[in-house]
Amino acid sequence: MIERWSPAAFAAWAVLLNGGLLAGVLLHSPLWALGWIPVAPFTLVGVFDTFQRQHTIQRNFPVLGRLRYLLESLRPEIRQYFIESDQEETPISREKRAIVYQRAKGQLDTLPFGTKRDVDQVGYEWINHSLMAVAPAPDADERRIRIGGPRCEQPYASSLLNISAMSYGSLSAKAILALGRGAALGGFSHNTGEGGLSPYHLEHGADLVWQVGTGYFGCRTLEGEFDPERFQEKARHDAVKMIELKLSQGAKPGHGGILPAAKVTDEIAEIRHVPKGRDVISPPSHAAFRTPIELLEFLDELRRLSGGKPVGFKLCVGSRREFFCIVKAMLETGLAPDFITVDGGEGGTGAAPLEFSNSVGAPANEGLSFIHNALLGAGLRDQVRIIAAGKITTGFHVVKKLALGADLTNSARAMMLAVGCIQAVKCNSNDCPVGVASHKPKYTRGLDVLSKSQRVLGFHRRTVEAVYELIAAAGLEDPDDLRPHHIYRRTDIGVIRTYSEIFAQLEPRVLVDGTPPAPFDRLWDAARADSFARA
């Protein structure tokens, strides 16, 4: 047995043992045996480590081998607080987290001594200012974007920045309440996520975007099929302003989900309309439609059932040909969504397989540019609003999305940071230490809804103000004036290109009236309105 003990561990054990015995002798006490007390736990642990067969490092180095696992458990905190740089995206950089906290709390958010970024580094981006800069709009936070096409009877006036999809279940009740109250105070919308329309979303009267996913939570039969009557009952609630059908999300596009039976409480079962005590499955795709035309007809049915509210869908761009199938179906049927929300492969989630988070789905900028140009090339862009998501934390992020074709934006993780998230990256374990993504009372007890809702409001207001300041510095009057050529990117040493040069640009109606450039021509020819299969 001793052969497997490391010299250091054995020496430490010997020192403790002899030290304890020596203390007893020097004290001339009959209680000399108490000197064994500090040694006994190490001895027992060492014996256990030596004979266990699960961990090689502990078997070869008893007691001391456990230090490795202790240090490994502390690694994320050590790295975040002492090692990572201000610009390192893991997944949100310290610099961006700091600006969210500062704006949320109303603290000083200016930068002293100049930028910390290497402006000569490949990937550096900026917007050019104008010598004829204008004064920022004084009422920036009150400006609204109308969402609603020809078939929409209740159009919605949206803010430029809104809360992206986060379900009750993924977030705690207090986090949902804080987000909802902040949205209500600031007049911007709060997306429910696919987990259903919970009472926590409704409590403060915020404008809600009800997201319906593949599990049809809150509007389903017990067998998991879409239930029109249940949908109509909830969709006509005054607080629900828009309906978003989730086709895919950036963090795990094309991947379903499972909520274990142990997490299906009475409350969750009631909100989602699922049986208690059974695993709840979210399929990877929808059962209510199987073709592009059926998708548009289903959206039109949702619009009718909701009383004419704006209806759209959310996706992370995968197969570009399949999106062209939807575009062709729009042209053939005359049906179109009121809005499309574009997520990117960098999108966040409570839990996703590593391969899906890291390696599936187009990044937000590529997906956004493609969808904008596809609608433009088909002559449909003026009918459909585009909402962009994808790690939006600053005003410049919003400006970049608008320049690529978005009409407005959504943010999830920045809103979580405003509520108090410290990027502990424990969203999938129910051990979020600040109670944002945990349901354990010992963590949620510290989250104060009133103060955190004010921080959500503060972050939103100051970020929108920053957007209008950037636009004004560029000499523009309105976000609609932004174009891809306004954003610059260093693509190589000594090489600078605008977004209009990096991202392919289509002329209006070129897909239907002209000859689209490659590779749009090949993708367009291979698309069909009646099927997602290749023509």
N, C-alpha and C positions, 0 to 999 in steps of 0.2 A: 504493500500500500504506500509506503513512504517513497518508493521510487517514482511514483506519479506526482508527488508533491514538488512544486517548484522550490528551489533553494530559498527564494525570498519569502514564500509563504511559510515554509518550515521555520525559517529564522524568526519571523514575526511571531509565530505560535510559541516558539521556545522562549523568546524574550518575555512575552506576556506570562507564560507559565512560571518561569524562574523569578520574574519580578514579583509576581503575586506571592510565591512561597517565601521569597526573601523578606518581603514586607511583613509577613506573619511572624517570621523568626525574630526580626529586629524588634518587633513590638512585644516579644515574649508573651504572646497572647494565646490562650487555648483556642481562640477563634482563627488560628492561622489558616485553617482550611478555607476561610472566606477569600483567600487569595486566588482560589480556583474560579470564583464567580465571573471575572471578566474573560477568563480563558474558555470556559465551558461552551458558550454559544459558538465561538469560532471553531472549537473542536468538533462540535456536532455538525456544523455546516460543512466543515472540511470532510468529515466522514461521509455525509450525504452526497456531496459533490463527487467524491471519489468513486462511489458505487453506482450513481445514476448513469443512464446511458443516452440521455436526450441531447446533452450539450457537450461537445468534445472539449471546448476550451475550459469548461468548469471541471471536467474530469482530469484533464492534464495539469491544470493549475487551480486546485481547490481554493476557495475563498477569494483569492486575488482575481481569478477569472471572472468573478461577478462584477468587478469594476468596469470591465468592458461594456457590459449591458447598461450599467448606470450612466456612463459617459455617453453612450449611444442614445439613451433616452433624453439626455439633456442637449444633444447636438442641435436640434432645430432652434431652441431658444438662444443657445450660445452663438449660433450663426447669425440669427436675426438681429441680436442686440449688439454684437461685438465685431462681427467679421464682414457681413455683406456691405457692399457699397451703397451709396444713396440712389444710384441709378439701376441697380441690379433688379431685374424683374423676377421676383420669386414668390408668387406670381405678380404682385403689385409692389413696385419699388418703394423704398423708404421715402423718397422725395415725393412721390404721389400720395402715399398714405399721409404724409405730413400736411400736404396742402388740403386734403380732405378734412383732416382734423381741425386745422386752423380756420378754414371757412365755416365748418360746422359750428365751431365754438365762438365765432366772431372775433378771433384773435388776429394779430398782425400776420398778414400773409404775403408780405413783400420779401424779395430776395436781396440780401446784402452782398456787396463786393463783386457782383457779376455771376454769370452762369458757371456751374460746376461741370458742364458737359464739354466734351471734346468736339468742337464744331467742325473739325477736319475729319472726324470719323465717318466711315461709310455707314449710311443709315440715318444720319442727322437730317432732320426735317425742319422747315420753317415756312412762314407766310411773309411775303414782301410787304412792307409798309409803303404808303404813298406820301409824296410831298404835299398832296392835297387832302390830308387826313381830315375827317369830319368829327364832330362831337358825338359821343355815344348816345344812343336813344335813352331818354330819361325814364321811359316806362318799359324797359326791356322785359322785366319779369311779368308784365301784364299782357304782352303780345301773344297772340294765339294763332294756331294753324288749323284751318278747317279740314275735317276728315269726313268724307261722305260723297259717294259717287251719285250718278243719276237715279239709281234705284233706292237710295238711302233716304228715309223720311225723317230721321232724327240725327242729323250730322252733329259731330262733336267738335268743339273748339279746344284744341290741345295745346299744352305748353311745349316749349322747345325741348325740354328735358323732363323725363318722367321716370318712375320706378319700374324697373324691369321685373320679369316674372320670378316670383319666389313664393313657394307654397307654404301654407300653414302645415306643419309637420316637418318640413325641412328647416323652417325657422320657428322659433318659440312664439307663443301667444303674445308675450310682451313685445317682442321685436315687430311682429305684425301690427300690433296696436300703435307702436311708436311711428312706424312708417306711415300707417294710415292717417294718424293725426297730423303728421307733418305735411302729408299730401293735401289734406283738407285745409290746413292753414294757408298753404301756398298756392292752392288752385291748380295742382298738377295731378296726373293720374297714377294709380297704383295697380299694377298687374297682379292678379291673384295667384299666378302659377297654376299648374294643372291639378293641384291637390283639391280643388273645389272651392266654392264660395263659402267661406267660414264666417261665423258671427264676429270674429275678430277683424276681418276685413271690413265688415259693415258698420262696426260700432261708432266710428267717428264721422261717418258720412262722406268719406273721400270718393272722388270719381274713380270708378273701378273699371278695369279691363278684365273681363272674365275669360280666362284661358281654358279651353277645352282640349284635352289631350287624347291620346289613343285609348286611355282607360275610361273616358267619358265620366270622370268622377263628378258626382253631384247631379248628373243627368243621365243615369244609366239604369238598366234593369239589373237584377241580381246576377244575371248571366253575363253581364258586361256589354250588352248591346245599348246603342243610343236610345234614349227615352225622350221623345218629342215633348210629352206633357210636362215632365219634370224640368226639361230645359226651358220651356216657355214660362213656367212659373217663376224661375229664378232670373231669366234673362230680362224680364219686364220689370224687375226691381228698379226703382228710381236711381239707385246708386250705380247701377251697371250702365256704363256709357258706351262700351264697345265690346264686341265678342272677337276673341282671337283663337283660331283653330291651330293648335300646335302640330305641325308636320314633323319637325325635328328641332333639336336644340344643339348649339355649338359644342357643348362639352361631351356629348355622346350621341351624335347623329346616327340614326339607323339602329339604335339600341333600345330595347325595352327596359323595364325596371321591375323590381319586386319589393313590396313592402311586407316584411316578415309578419307572421300572425301575431307574434309577441308585441308588436308595435301597433296593432289594430285595436285601439281602445274603443270604448263605447262612443266617445265623442268623434273620433276619426271615422268610425263605421257610419255614424249618422251623417256626417258632413259629406263623405264620399259615396254614400249609398252602397256600401260593401258589407258582406257578412262578417261578423265579428269572429275571431278565432281561426281565420283562414288566411293564407298568404294572398296578397293582392297583386295581381299581375298587370303591368302596363305593356301591351304588345308593342313591337317595333313599328307597326304601321296601322293605319285605320281600317276598321271593318265596315264603316258606313259608306265607303266608296272605293272603287278600284281603278277608275280611269280618270283622265283629266276632265272630261265633260261631267262625270259624276261628282268630282270634287267641286266644280263650280256650281252645279245644281244643289249640292249639299249646303254650300255657303249661302246660296240664295234662299234655301229653306230656313237656315238659321236666321237670316235677316228678317224673313217674314215672321217667324215665331217670336223674335225679339221685339216686334213692333216697329221694324224699320230702322233699327240702330246700325251703325257701321260694323261691318263684319270683314275680317281679313284672316290671313294665315301667317304663321311664323315658320321660318325654315333656316337651316344652315345649308348653303349651296353645296350640292354634291354633283350629281350628273347634270351638266348644263343642258344636255339634250332633253332631259325630262322636264326641265323648266320651260324650254321652248315648246314642249307638248302642251303645257298649261297655257302658254301665250297663244298658241294656235287654237286651243279650245275657246279662249276668250274671243278671238276673232270670229270663230265659227258660230258661237252661241249668242254673242252679244252680252254675255254675263261676265262680270269682273269683280274681284274683291275691292273693297273700299280702301284697304291698306295691305301692305306686305311688310312684315317685320323680318329684318335680315340679321341673323346671328352669325358668329364666326367660330372657327375651330378653337379659338382662344377663349371661348365663353366659359363661364363658371357653373358649378353645380355642387350639390351636397355630397355626391358620391358618383364616381364613374370609373370604369376600367381604365388603366393607364394607357393602353393602346388606343382607346377611343379619344381620350383627352389629348393625347400627344400627336396622333397620326391619322385622324379621320376628319374630313370636312374642310372646305375652303376657308382660309382666314377671312375676317370680316371685310376688309377693304376690297379684296378680290371678288368676294361674293356680292357686295354692295354695288361695285362698279358694273359687274355683269348684269345684275337684275335691272339696274337703272337703264343701261344701254339696250337690253332686250326689250323693255317696255317702250323705250324711245324709238327703237328701230321698227317696232310694230305699230307705232302711232297710238299707243295706249297710255303713255306716261302721264298725260294730264288727267286721266280718270282715276289713277291709283296713287295714293300717298305711300311713301317709303319711310319706314322707321328703322333706324340703325342701332345696333347694340355692339358690344365687343370691347370690354375694358375701358370704358369711358370714365375718366376721373377728373379731367381738366377742361377748361374752355377750348384749348387747342384741339383736344380730341373731338369735341363736338364740331368745330370748324372743319376739320379734315373730313368727317363724315358728310357734312353738308356739301362740301366741295365735290365729293364723289357722287352726289346725287340724292342723298337723304333729305327728307323734309323736316324730320325731327329725330330725336334720339331717346334711347332708354339706357339706364344704368342700374346695375344690381349690386356689384361688390362695393362700389363707392358709397352707395346708400347704406350698405351693411356697416362700412367703416364709420359713417356718420352716426349710426345707432350705437357704436361702441366696439365693433369687431376689431381685434388686435392682430388679425391674420395668424392665429395660433394653428391654423390648418388642421382643425379637429372636427370639421363640419360633419364628417361621416361616422363619428364615434359617439355622438351625444355627450361629449365631454367639453364642449366649447366653454372656456373659463369665464366668459362674460355673459353667458346666457342668451346670445343671439341665435345660435344654432343648437341649443340644448333644451331639453324639457325637464331637466333635473332641477328641483326647487333650490338646491344649494347653489346653483349657478344663476338661475333666473331671478332670484330674490334681489340681486344687486342692480338689475336693469330698471331704471326709473323711466316710465313711459313719458311723463310730462317733459322732463328735461331733454330726453333723447329726441322727442318729436321736434323740439325747437332746433336741435342740431340738424335734423333732416331738412327742415325749412331753411336754415342758414346756409347749408351747403348748396342747396338748389338755387337759392336767390343769388348768392355770390358767384356761382359758376355761370349762370345765365348772364349775369352782368359782365363777366369776363369774356364771354362769347361776343357780346355786342361791342365791347372795347376793342377786341381784335379786328372785328369787321370794320369798325370806324377807322382804326389805324391804317387799314388797307384802302381807305377812301371809298368804302361801300356803305350804302344806306340800309341795306336789308340782307338777311341771310340768303334770300333767293338769288342774290347777285353773285354769290360764290360759284366759282367754276374750278375744274381740276387744274387749270393753269395757274391758279393762285397759290398752290402748294408746291414747294420745292423739296427735293430730296437728293442728298449726295449718294450716288450709286457706285462711285469708284473714286480713287484718288484723282482729284482734278476734274471730275465729271459730275455735273449737276443736271438733273432732269426734272421737269414738272410732272405732276400727276397725269396730265393729258398726254404726255409722252410715254409714261410707264404703263398706264391702263388704257386698253383699246377703247376708242370712241366711235360710236355709230352715228350716222346721220339720221334725222327723223324719217321714219317710214321706209328706210332702206331695205328692211326685211320683206316688205310686202310690195314695194313699188320699184325696187332697184336690184342691184347685185351686191349682196353683203360681202365684205372682205373675209378672208380666211382668218380663223377657223369657223367663224359664224356661219358661213355658207354651208359647210358640211354638216354642222349640227342642226341647222334649220331644215335642211333637206331630209335629215334622218328623223325628224320629229313628226308625230301624228297626234291629232286631237282626240281620237277615240281610244287611245291606248298609250301606256307608258313604254310599251315595247318599241323597238327600233322599226322604222318604216321600211 
